[in-house]
Amino acid sequence: MRIAILGGTFDPIHNGHLAAAQSVSSAFRTNEFHFVPAFTAPHKQSQDTVSAFHRFAMIALAIAPFDGFRVSTIEVDSMEKRYTVETLERMRSECPDGEFLFVLGTDMYRDFETWKNYRAMFGLAHLVVVHRPGFTFREDLAPYRVI
């Protein structure tokens, strides 16, 4: 089973998120695409976001028309700040035979090496970096298993 994962605050979810998910799903022939709203995003300075539960509901409504798209409660259920590496470890433990693709935009990728235990993530999932207008791809991180 090939599962793509896109985490974020999704405040709000928008057409760019959906277009990226469709593109990645098609290009990598995923079985499922999971949107993972953060309870509290560790990398965001401002915490003035809509409640995690409302963001979860917005995602559920937005992805309803798409086959294979799912919204995960893995971080919302924790009711505390979670780090991506922790989420990937838990998802891997729940689906040990799954092939995971972690999707992030070029905006997040530029600071990827500052993420908690970012190197451990390469053993948990392949990275898929999606272009976001106004942000360039960091070639110096390319030796890591970016697909």
HELIX and SHEET records of a PDB file:
HELIX    1   1 ASN A   15  PHE A   28  1                                  14    
HELIX    2   2 ALA A   52  ILE A   63  1                                  12    
HELIX    3   3 THR A   84  GLU A   94  1                                  11    
HELIX    4   4 THR A  106  TYR A  109  1                                   4    
HELIX    5   5 PHE A  112  THR A  114  5                                   3    
HELIX    6   6 TYR A  118  MET A  121  1                                   4    
HELIX    7   7 GLU A  139  LEU A  141  5                                   3    
SHEET    1   A 5 PHE A  69  VAL A  71  0                                        
SHEET    2   A 5 GLU A  32  PRO A  37  1                                        
SHEET    3   A 5 ARG A   2  GLY A   8  1                                        
SHEET    4   A 5 GLU A  99  GLY A 105  1                                        
SHEET    5   A 5 HIS A 126  VAL A 130  1                                        
END                                                                             
